[in-house]
Amino acid sequence: MQKWPFKIEYLNQQGHGVTKIADQLAIIPKTLVDEEGTAKVLRENKKTKFLEIDEIKNQSDRRIKPQCQYYSNCHGCQLQHMNYADEIEFKKKQFTHSLNSLFQNYEIKIIKSDKHRYNYRNRVQLHYDLNCKKIGFQNPFTGLITPISNCILANENIQAAIDKFMAHDIWHELVPPTEPKKGHIEFYDIGQKVHQTWNQPHGSKGFTQVNTLLNEQVKKILAQTHKESKFGNTLELFAGNGNLTNHLKLTKRVCVDFYNEAQGSFINLNLYDKNALDRFKFSHSSKYKTLILDPPRKGFNQLAQWAQELEPKQIIYMSCNYHSALKDIENLNGYQLKEVYLIDFFPNTHHFEALIILQRA
Ligand SMILES: C[S@@+](CC[C@H](N)C(=O)[O-])C[C@H]1O[C@@H](n2cnc3c(N)ncnc32)[C@H](O)[C@@H]1O
């Protein structure tokens, strides 16, 4: 296979090195700016080549030795070859670039995970292929599976469950006969027990945040915010089990999600239904002082409509995808930025959690 020489010019939003090769954009994961070497093409289209490192000849002095034995082949992590300070700086730079299109004069507050850069995940998905008897992480560029038998991002309980599952090398006999030949298994630590589910969307047993320690930090920030400017009547959308407000003493709270049983202050509603707001208004008060939302990656493009109807004084938007969050916020009328946090929920990956607190101007 042809080996292409490269010199990295910049890192893209996923933390992959970018350069030009033969007049095409070239993306080479796990490289750093100014690094030089050779790389092999994994996949390409008219505009872009996706490559993997063959050899690094001129290594950046910012590079560190990744802790994971699978790092060079596994695409679960993208930033393990950066020191942690650089990882945070990289994330801050990406976030700032997007925030600048909407806001001026703000300071990003950063909640780091430096003491827990590894062993933090309470949920891990492994992909399997019974045809070739492989289980591990899937390469997004090739669809191929890198076999792994441990993940240094998994917490102790998850790793123990994976060890048990992989013992004796007969995991393929454990795939239920009703499951497809290719798919995924999720290991999910819910406290007393690690659940295993086959080919279900992640968190199908009910969503909980993947990083238990940093989730506690978010709850502390919300408690402090509530202390400073009382939340009053609060509506929490995409509330799951009410994680973000369970610990707060609120005068009135309504939580909406689509998997909850409707019970007490919990409402079962598909928030992406085009009539969701009308359905909600039909049976519930439409005035709230505080609106909290924590949608899936695609965001909530009906936010502006809900805000116009409910007229909340503050909106607290938590998101694992700041791009969709900022798009939703851009459509709001009459709100200004009060505080913004970068919470490093997913160390070693390009992902992080954004917490954006807005106040009616
Ligand atoms: C990022 S999680 C947040 C959960 C919760 N805030 C927490 O901290 O644990 C997103 C939530 O959105 C819910 N969800 C996804 N699609 C939905 C829909 N169409 N309508 C209502 N809720 C939905 C999921 O069930 C999940 O609980």
Ligand as a Chemical Component Dictionary entry (heavy atoms), coordinates in Angstrom:
data_LIG
# 
_chem_comp.id                   LIG 
_chem_comp.type                 NON-POLYMER 
_chem_comp.pdbx_formal_charge   0 
_chem_comp.three_letter_code    LIG 
# 
loop_
_chem_comp_atom.comp_id 
_chem_comp_atom.atom_id 
_chem_comp_atom.alt_atom_id 
_chem_comp_atom.type_symbol 
_chem_comp_atom.charge 
_chem_comp_atom.model_Cartn_x 
_chem_comp_atom.model_Cartn_y 
_chem_comp_atom.model_Cartn_z 
_chem_comp_atom.pdbx_ordinal 
LIG C1  C1  C 0  -28.597 13.448 27.466 1  
LIG S1  S1  S 1  -29.897 12.532 28.212 2  
LIG C2  C2  C 0  -30.238 13.536 29.625 3  
LIG C3  C3  C 0  -30.917 12.871 30.772 4  
LIG C4  C4  C 0  -30.888 13.592 32.116 5  
LIG N1  N1  N 0  -30.937 15.021 31.989 6  
LIG C5  C5  C 0  -29.678 13.182 32.933 7  
LIG O1  O1  O 0  -28.906 14.073 33.308 8  
LIG O2  O2  O -1 -29.515 12.003 33.247 9  
LIG C6  C6  C 0  -31.192 12.856 27.102 10 
LIG C7  C7  C 0  -32.545 12.389 27.527 11 
LIG O3  O3  O 0  -33.445 12.690 26.437 12 
LIG C8  C8  C 0  -34.448 11.708 26.424 13 
LIG N2  N2  N 0  -35.066 11.734 25.107 14 
LIG C9  C9  C 0  -34.528 11.328 23.932 15 
LIG N3  N3  N 0  -35.414 11.516 22.932 16 
LIG C10 C10 C 0  -36.535 12.065 23.487 17 
LIG C11 C11 C 0  -37.789 12.466 22.970 18 
LIG N4  N4  N 0  -38.079 12.332 21.680 19 
LIG N5  N5  N 0  -38.701 13.004 23.818 20 
LIG C12 C12 C 0  -38.415 13.125 25.130 21 
LIG N6  N6  N 0  -37.251 12.738 25.682 22 
LIG C13 C13 C 0  -36.317 12.217 24.873 23 
LIG C14 C14 C 0  -33.714 10.402 26.757 24 
LIG O4  O4  O 0  -34.614 9.445  27.268 25 
LIG C15 C15 C 0  -32.674 10.890 27.797 26 
LIG O5  O5  O 0  -33.179 10.711 29.114 27 
# 
loop_
_chem_comp_bond.comp_id 
_chem_comp_bond.atom_id_1 
_chem_comp_bond.atom_id_2 
_chem_comp_bond.value_order 
_chem_comp_bond.pdbx_ordinal 
LIG C1  S1  SING 1  
LIG S1  C2  SING 2  
LIG S1  C6  SING 3  
LIG C2  C3  SING 4  
LIG C3  C4  SING 5  
LIG C4  N1  SING 6  
LIG C4  C5  SING 7  
LIG C5  O1  DOUB 8  
LIG C5  O2  SING 9  
LIG C6  C7  SING 10 
LIG C7  O3  SING 11 
LIG C7  C15 SING 12 
LIG O3  C8  SING 13 
LIG C8  N2  SING 14 
LIG C8  C14 SING 15 
LIG N2  C9  SING 16 
LIG N2  C13 SING 17 
LIG C9  N3  DOUB 18 
LIG N3  C10 SING 19 
LIG C10 C11 SING 20 
LIG C10 C13 DOUB 21 
LIG C11 N4  SING 22 
LIG C11 N5  DOUB 23 
LIG N5  C12 SING 24 
LIG C12 N6  DOUB 25 
LIG N6  C13 SING 26 
LIG C14 O4  SING 27 
LIG C14 C15 SING 28 
LIG C15 O5  SING 29 
# 
